[in-house]
């Protein structure tokens, strides 16, 4: 992420947190699928 000015609307920290949350949700749903 070399251009933080792209994310003017949101705080950079919020973007990182959102990406992290999406990744965690995706991983959890994959684990659920694997276990069934």
N, C-alpha and C positions, 0 to 999 in steps of 0.2 A: 504494500500500500504506500506508494510514493507520493500520491496526490491527495492529501486530506481535504483539500479545498473542494473536491468533488462532493463531499458529504456535508455541505453547508447546512442543510435543513436539520440534521441531527448531530448530536455530540458523537465524536468518534468512539467514545467508550460505549455508548448505546448501540452503535453498529456492531462493535465487537461482541457485545453481550448477546445481541440478537442472533448473530452468526453462530455463536457457541450454543445457544439454546436450540436452534434448528438442528445443529449437528447432534446434540445429545438426544433430542426427540427421534431423529432418524435412526441413530444407533440403537436406541431402546426398542423401536418398532422392529428393526432387523433381528434383534435378539429374541423378541417374542415370536417372530415368524420361525426362527431357527429351532426354538424349543417346542413348537407344536408339531 
